[in-house]
Amino acid sequence: MGHGTLVAGILAFILLGSVVSAGCGEVAPSNMPVTFSQLFSNPDQYNGKLITIEGFYFHGFETIVLCEKLENSGYTAGHLVPKGQMIWIEGGIPIEIYNQLPVQQMMGPSERYGTISVKGKFEYGGQYGHLGGFNAQIIPEEVKLLSTEVDNAIKQ
């Protein structure tokens, strides 16, 4: 085997190795769209990464979250509360979007909800939000309003 063939063989081996190892990595691409299921099945993979996720926004007493679903609370007809996996939204959402959301009133302060898409830095494993009550948060860079319809908000 000539010197040129040996070098070509070594380069091919190195290139093949890098292609194979790139497919096996655990590193999530930056700004990858994810679902709640994907995110919480392996949250460490996304920790510190820029992600985009769609969910139900809920802003109420000591709660500003993106959640998997909204359900009827059972307290009064039509009153919705966040359920399923939840992500604290650090700093909230832009006021222009917040002001477009439906308002519901219980005995306490008003609550707002809607379906949004959030692009931001995901953090997991700490204590986030009010009294550290959440194990995940997102720091929004971009928020899009997807729906304000009640029928679209309720997921059973």
N, C-alpha and C positions, 0 to 999 in steps of 0.2 A: 504494500500500500504506500502510495506516495505521500509526501508531506502535505500537499494541497488537499488530498482526499481525507487525510487524518484531521486536518483543521476543519474541513466542511462537516465531517462526521461529529466532531465535538460541538461545533456550533449548532448543528441540528439537534443534538441531544439536549443542549442547554435551552434552546428555544422550545422544544417539546416539553421539557420539565417546567418551564415558566408558564406555558399554556395550561398544562394539567393542574399545576398548583393554583393558578388564578381561579379556576373553576371550583376549587374546594375550599376557598377562604370563607370565613365567618363575618367578614366586614361588609356592612350594608352600604350601598352606594349613597352618596349625599343626595338629599332631596328626593328620596325614593317615596312614591305614594304607597301607603300601607293601610291595612284595615286594623281594627281593634284586635281581631283574632291574631293576625300576624305579629302585631306589636307586642301584645302581652304573652304570646307563646314563647318569645325569646327577647325580652326587653333589653337585656345587656347588649345585644347586637346593634340596637339603635341608640343606645345611650350616648349623648353628646353629638348626635348626628342631626342634620337638617332633614326633616321629614315633611310630608304632606298627608293630612288625614282628614276625612269627612266624618262628621258626627253631629250630635244634637247639643247645641249650646244651651246652658241653663245658668241664669244669674239670679240668685236669691239670697236670702239671709246667710252670710258667711260662706257662700258657695258661688264660685265662678268656674264652671267646668265644661269640658267637652265629654260627652258620654255616649255609650252605645245605643241607648234607647231612653225614651220618656214613657212613663206609665201613669195611669190615673192613680192619685194618692188614696182615694177612698174617703177623704175628708169632706169633699163637696164635689158635685157633678162638674166634670170638665177640668178639675185641678190636676196639673201634671207635675211630676217630680222626676229627677234623674235616676236611672237604674243601670245596672251592668258595670262594666269597666269604666273608670272615670279618670280624666287627666285634668289637673288644675291648670287654668290658663293664667299664667303669670302676667300681670299688668292688664288683663282684660282684653277687650276687642275695641276697634275704632268706634268712636261715638256716632259716626254716620251710620254704621251698621246697627249698633245697639239701639238707636232711636227708631229704626224700622221694625224692630221686633215686637210681637204681640206682648201685652202686659196682662198678667193675672194677679189677682189680689186674694190673699188669704187673710188671716187675722193680723199678720205682721206686715212687713214692707212688701212692696210690689215685686213681682218676679217676671223675668223675661226669658223667652226661649225661641229657638229657631234652628234650622239646619244650616251648618256652615262648613266651609273647607278652611283648614288652617295649615299654613306652611310656617314651620318654625323649628327651633332647636328643642329636641326632646331630651329630658333628663329623667333618670330613674334611679331609685334606690335610696333616696333621701326622704326627708319629711317636708312636704311642700304644702302651701296653702294655709288656710286658717287653722291655727294650733297644730300645724304639721300633720293634718289629717289625711293627706294624700301621698302615695308612694311614687307618683309620676307627675311631671309638669311639662308644659310646652311654653316656650317663649316665642310668641308670634312675630313673624316678619311680614306676613301677608294673610289677610282674612277675606274670604268671599262669602257673601250671603247666598245660600242656595234655595231656601224656602222659609216662608213664614206661616204656611198653612198648618192648622191644627191636625188635620187628617194625616198629613205627611209626618208629623212629629211623633205620633203614637206608634210605638212598635211593641207588639206583645210577643 
